[in-house]
Amino acid sequence: MSYADVNGLRLWYEEHGDGPPLVLLHGGYGAAEMFAPIVPALAHRRRVIAVDLQGHGRTADVARPLRYESMADDVAALLRYLDLPGAQLLGYSLGGGVALRTAIQHPDLVRRLVLVSTPFRRQGWYPEVLAAMSGQDERAGERMRGTPPHQLYTRIAPRPQDWPVLWAKTGDLLRREYDWTPQVAALAVPTLLVFADADAIPVAHMAEFYGLLGGGHHDPGGDGTARPASRLAVLPGLTHQDIPTTPLLPHVALPFLTHQLH
């Protein structure tokens, strides 16, 4: 467990296991602990590096807004700090957006990408989810006091009093429109998309995302040799909230990260 001084930020990370590097990026209002149930399975085959993003967990906030692009630059700076060119990234929700932007902005640093419950444009969320995101602010943060995410933040954050600030900054991020269609279509890094079958993202958006990565356009042939390098997994019986902790996640991610792609 350590800090890396990158981009004017003291970025916290912890390491587990041995093998090719796999960086884990948590969801909004979370921390590296979000992946605790699946880290042992991943660390059996990988050098797992779990990061606390700007203003989350043990990484204190700095005087800049929360943006996918700047947090992606932080992750890239960490990879360079650790001398890890060609790392694999696994990001969930907010962290998935950061992982995707890292691959877009720094393609030389990312070998494979696993995006969990992540849309490629803001309108990829269900309308009711977007409405809830639009209402996130300091007052919403006050209402979340005493919940498990707040309890974790209070226990590990360098400045626990910044909880309302995190909500205000995250709300500002989540209200911003974005559409990364051209960048996703041009993405060269092999990518595994993982969603819950009852996710906060419609199945149609999952299929569209996979299509941008080259999937679902034609029959791959009997031996599958004409299939794209990227993959799509829809995990049954799960929601957006419980997908990052299911044992099914390492079960589908590790073969993709490990096997030679044709």
Phi, psi and omega in degrees: 000129186200175175243145171244128177274101183225138173053036181073018185232141171266094187272121183271141176211156175229153183237146178217144171075192184211152180130196177301144185286135176230118182263129179256132181236117189284173177274177183299141180065012182253199180199181181304330180301341179304329183263006187309319182296336184252352181302316181303319179294319179290319184290344176294335183238353188219156166276099186274128178239106182260129190247143167260115184289170182313126176076000181249149174055233184270359178267112181293153177288160174229172187279067173206155179290163171279124177219141177304319185295316181288324177292327174296320176297324177298315180296317178299319178296323177295318179299320178290322179300320181271001182056057183236067173290144179075036178281165172257142181240138171232116181234143181244127174056245176307314179295332175293320175298320178294317179298317180297315179295328177297316179293325179290314186277334184224061186299335180290343184262349188244122181268316176216157189225130173240117181249119185251119178052055185231125172270164178259356171214157185300323181287004175285346175279156172300149181304321181291331176290317177299320179297319178294320178298320182296337181269005181280123180201190182300321180295321176297321177298321178297322179291340181269002178298137181092349177283164180305317177298322179291321179299318178295315180300316180299326183283326190242342185291142176299327179228086183304335180291351181276004180308311178297327178296319178300318179293320179296314181291321179293319177301319178299319177296313187289340177275350182278131178287145172206153177208109185257027183307307182298321181292321179293317180298332181268359185293129181262339184288131176302132189229134172255121174265128179234126179227159169275152179287344173239055184278175174276006183238128181298149178301326179298323179289323176302313181294321179296318178301311180299322178297321177297333180272006177100002183268153171075020182261338182198167177294129183282359183090160184300328180262002176076009185290341180265011178280158180285167177290333181276162186224160177229130176230128174245113187270131186279150172072023185232165176235178177299330185282325186256358182295327183288349182248357182288140175295346176293334183295305175296332180298323179268331184284318186297317177300321178296319182287335189263319190280148175292129179270143181261000000 
